[in-house]
């Protein structure tokens, strides 16, 4: 079987990859490694797989990355993906006229949505139980000796060996802190401000019963992806859970909100939402009045890493992926897909390391150097792409909330042009080219003698 946990004696290990975090990026990376026969263990701080029940959509590039990672990843998503009422994302002027501004074709059955908890559970079924260790919160990562595996220390006092450690531990990543520490001192405090910051936006996330949604909005509005735009706010709706629930995302702007870095949520209320949309169109008022539950609601601050980006994604044999590396807001529906793209290129590069290790079972410094080069290449080939998506996501939110100085958000023709540019910039990405570039660069390192020749595959 492709997944086995590290044993106490590192000299008897096959090449082992430690994945820190069992969210979307971590679990898809695990499935990509499984398909390639690379040994791995997932370490997750929670007591089990845990995701909020809110909805998520996966764009066309994300689906292509799923298929390239492991056909089981894509088929699992399709089992829980909600069918589109129409294969369009439609934007409506939610503030003034209530008229359709633009509809963007998603492709046949494209950009489908599901509940986060549903897809995580479906993917988890493909992992053997021995591949995941729950209740393991990473504390430090240290070298166990020249040419030897890394030693992972957890906050419960236990430890484990691995040849490479991949931090998929989310926006508040501990592994990010570690790789930004001084070289050869991964356990030192973070010396850099790189990390998440509040974007001036917060949101409410609600799953409404579909029967209630259809009675309030009608079948068309309840079964197709819509966004209602306007000044300083927007509302997104789309069906999930086999058309039994309507996912509702209400995004509001408020730069004056104060959020403690350790807390991404705060108490809110339906009254707060009603007040924010009191002068919007009847459809939007119906959504917030009839489909949001009464009383107290939890509001979520939207943080990203646009202001304080991570300057690199790898140091030595430790790297970060997904939100740990390049957290973005939800406005382009791209965050999950970026993590899956990361998982794809990491899987291919780590396969290269596995091929060498299989032929040199004694390991040693040359194996470790090869892993370092592979992770450095991952950082290089993913950096520009992911940072562009973080920036584009902020730009998209400003467009949806009519914040641009040229008032593009109020002009249907110009709005259509900008929306198409932003979404297609995410979707029309050459995944094959990304992987080819990464593997070619690894082969070039072999030619230069910086990694073993066996990497030249």
Buried (B, 14 or more C-beta within 10 A) or exposed (E): EBBBBBEEEBEEBBBBBBBBBBBBBBBBBBBBBBBBEBBBBBBBBBEEBBBEBBBBBBBBBBBBBBBBBBEBBBEBBEEBBBEBBEBBBBBBBBBEEBEEBBBBEBEEEBBBBBBBBBBBBBBBEBBEEEBBBBBBBBBBBBBEEEBBBBBBBBEEEEBBBBBBBBBBBBBBBBBBBBBBBEEEEBEEEBEEEBBBBBBBBBBBBBBBEBEBBBEBBEEEBBBBBBBBBBBBBBBBBBBBBEBEBBBBBBBBBBEEBEBEEEEBEBEBBBEBBEEBBEEBBEBBBBBBBEBBEEEEBEBBBBBBBBBEBBEBBBBBBBBBBBBBBBBBBBBBBBBBBBBBBBBBBBBBBBBBBBBBBEEEEEBEEBBBBBBBBBBBBBBBBBBEBBBBBBEBBBBBBBBBBBBBEEEBBBEBEBBBEBBEEBBEBBBEBEBEEBBEBBBEBBBBBBEEEBBBEBBBE
